[in-house]
């Protein structure tokens, strides 16, 4: 089954010594750094808005997130993923975001998943509804 995810989280950019290197208000640099790190890790990513069927991961702003200095906020949107391989990619990206950028969850953040149902049989769709 195909799915995609949207992970909304606050985070920060740190160097190898744990020092914060991009401060609040530098969102474009922050998003560019996330896109660079993800792409280098094998998960092609671009910054900017998204719509429809994505070919790559996207990092963008989200007005529903609360932030406070020195943290930044962003929404990381996956391209369509499929099955266990897709689940494993999502887990790996979430680990990368936590380890490299300090992505966490709080009262204004979270992860949600969109399930694509167009390739399901009637029986499979019935199982989802149950």
KEVEXMI-177241 format. One record per residue (C-alpha): residue number from 1; residue in three letters; x negated, y negated, z negated. Coordinates in steps of 0.25 Angstrom, whole numbers, m for minus. Layout:
<pts>
i:NUM	aa:ala	u:X	v:Y	w:Z
...
</pts>
This chain:
<pts>
i:1	aa:unk	u:0	v:0	w:0
i:2	aa:unk	u:m5	v:m14	w:4
i:3	aa:unk	u:m6	v:m25	w:m7
i:4	aa:unk	u:m12	v:m38	w:m9
i:5	aa:unk	u:m15	v:m45	w:m23
i:6	aa:unk	u:m16	v:m59	w:m28
i:7	aa:unk	u:m25	v:m61	w:m40
i:8	aa:unk	u:m24	v:m74	w:m47
i:9	aa:unk	u:m34	v:m77	w:m58
i:10	aa:unk	u:m43	v:m87	w:m64
i:11	aa:unk	u:m58	v:m86	w:m63
i:12	aa:unk	u:m71	v:m93	w:m62
i:13	aa:unk	u:m84	v:m92	w:m54
i:14	aa:unk	u:m96	v:m87	w:m62
i:15	aa:unk	u:m111	v:m85	w:m58
i:16	aa:unk	u:m118	v:m72	w:m61
i:17	aa:unk	u:m122	v:m78	w:m75
i:18	aa:unk	u:m107	v:m81	w:m78
i:19	aa:unk	u:m108	v:m96	w:m76
i:20	aa:unk	u:m95	v:m102	w:m70
i:21	aa:unk	u:m100	v:m108	w:m57
i:22	aa:unk	u:m87	v:m114	w:m51
i:23	aa:unk	u:m79	v:m123	w:m60
i:24	aa:unk	u:m64	v:m127	w:m60
i:25	aa:unk	u:m60	v:m135	w:m48
i:26	aa:unk	u:m69	v:m128	w:m38
i:27	aa:unk	u:m58	v:m119	w:m33
i:28	aa:unk	u:m63	v:m118	w:m18
i:29	aa:unk	u:m77	v:m114	w:m23
i:30	aa:unk	u:m71	v:m104	w:m32
i:31	aa:unk	u:m63	v:m98	w:m22
i:32	aa:unk	u:m74	v:m98	w:m12
i:33	aa:unk	u:m83	v:m90	w:m22
i:34	aa:unk	u:m72	v:m80	w:m24
i:35	aa:unk	u:m71	v:m78	w:m9
i:36	aa:unk	u:m86	v:m77	w:m8
i:37	aa:unk	u:m88	v:m67	w:m19
i:38	aa:unk	u:m76	v:m58	w:m15
i:39	aa:unk	u:m80	v:m58	w:0
i:40	aa:unk	u:m95	v:m54	w:m4
i:41	aa:unk	u:m89	v:m43	w:m13
i:42	aa:unk	u:m82	v:m37	w:m1
i:43	aa:unk	u:m68	v:m43	w:m2
i:44	aa:unk	u:m67	v:m54	w:8
i:45	aa:unk	u:m60	v:m66	w:2
i:46	aa:unk	u:m57	v:m81	w:7
i:47	aa:unk	u:m52	v:m92	w:m1
i:48	aa:unk	u:m39	v:m100	w:2
i:49	aa:unk	u:m24	v:m97	w:3
i:50	aa:unk	u:m18	v:m84	w:8
i:51	aa:unk	u:m6	v:m80	w:15
i:52	aa:unk	u:m1	v:m67	w:22
i:53	aa:unk	u:m10	v:m55	w:24
i:54	aa:unk	u:m24	v:m58	w:19
i:55	aa:unk	u:m36	v:m52	w:26
i:56	aa:unk	u:m45	v:m56	w:14
i:57	aa:unk	u:m44	v:m59	w:m1
i:58	aa:unk	u:m41	v:m74	w:m3
i:59	aa:unk	u:m44	v:m83	w:m15
i:60	aa:unk	u:m35	v:m95	w:m17
i:61	aa:unk	u:m29	v:m104	w:m27
i:62	aa:unk	u:m16	v:m102	w:m35
i:63	aa:unk	u:m9	v:m113	w:m42
i:64	aa:unk	u:m2	v:m103	w:m52
i:65	aa:unk	u:m16	v:m101	w:m59
i:66	aa:unk	u:m20	v:m109	w:m71
i:67	aa:unk	u:m35	v:m112	w:m72
i:68	aa:unk	u:m44	v:m119	w:m82
i:69	aa:unk	u:m59	v:m123	w:m81
i:70	aa:unk	u:m68	v:m116	w:m77
i:71	aa:unk	u:m59	v:m105	w:m71
i:72	aa:unk	u:m53	v:m105	w:m57
i:73	aa:unk	u:m41	v:m99	w:m52
i:74	aa:unk	u:m38	v:m92	w:m39
i:75	aa:unk	u:m29	v:m81	w:m32
i:76	aa:unk	u:m36	v:m70	w:m25
i:77	aa:unk	u:m27	v:m63	w:m15
i:78	aa:unk	u:m31	v:m50	w:m8
i:79	aa:unk	u:m29	v:m46	w:6
i:80	aa:unk	u:m19	v:m34	w:8
i:81	aa:unk	u:m25	v:m22	w:0
i:82	aa:unk	u:m21	v:m7	w:1
i:83	aa:unk	u:m21	v:4	w:m8
i:84	aa:unk	u:m32	v:9	w:m18
i:85	aa:unk	u:m42	v:2	w:m10
i:86	aa:unk	u:m35	v:m11	w:m11
i:87	aa:unk	u:m33	v:m9	w:m26
i:88	aa:unk	u:m48	v:m7	w:m27
i:89	aa:unk	u:m51	v:m19	w:m19
i:90	aa:unk	u:m42	v:m28	w:m28
i:91	aa:unk	u:m48	v:m22	w:m41
i:92	aa:unk	u:m62	v:m25	w:m36
i:93	aa:unk	u:m58	v:m39	w:m32
i:94	aa:unk	u:m52	v:m42	w:m45
i:95	aa:unk	u:m64	v:m36	w:m52
i:96	aa:unk	u:m73	v:m45	w:m44
i:97	aa:unk	u:m64	v:m57	w:m47
i:98	aa:unk	u:m65	v:m54	w:m62
i:99	aa:unk	u:m80	v:m52	w:m62
i:100	aa:unk	u:m85	v:m63	w:m53
i:101	aa:unk	u:m74	v:m74	w:m55
i:102	aa:unk	u:m68	v:m70	w:m69
i:103	aa:unk	u:m54	v:m68	w:m63
i:104	aa:unk	u:m45	v:m65	w:m74
i:105	aa:unk	u:m30	v:m65	w:m77
i:106	aa:unk	u:m22	v:m74	w:m86
i:107	aa:unk	u:m8	v:m80	w:m88
i:108	aa:unk	u:m8	v:m86	w:m74
i:109	aa:unk	u:m15	v:m75	w:m66
i:110	aa:unk	u:m14	v:m61	w:m61
i:111	aa:unk	u:m14	v:m52	w:m49
i:112	aa:unk	u:m2	v:m48	w:m41
i:113	aa:unk	u:m1	v:m38	w:m29
i:114	aa:unk	u:8	v:m39	w:m17
i:115	aa:unk	u:12	v:m25	w:m12
i:116	aa:unk	u:14	v:m24	w:3
i:117	aa:unk	u:26	v:m15	w:6
i:118	aa:unk	u:27	v:m15	w:21
i:119	aa:unk	u:19	v:m2	w:22
i:120	aa:unk	u:28	v:5	w:12
i:121	aa:unk	u:38	v:16	w:15
i:122	aa:unk	u:52	v:15	w:9
i:123	aa:unk	u:49	v:25	w:m1
i:124	aa:unk	u:36	v:18	w:m5
i:125	aa:unk	u:43	v:5	w:m6
i:126	aa:unk	u:54	v:11	w:m15
i:127	aa:unk	u:42	v:16	w:m24
i:128	aa:unk	u:37	v:2	w:m26
i:129	aa:unk	u:51	v:m3	w:m29
i:130	aa:unk	u:53	v:7	w:m40
</pts>
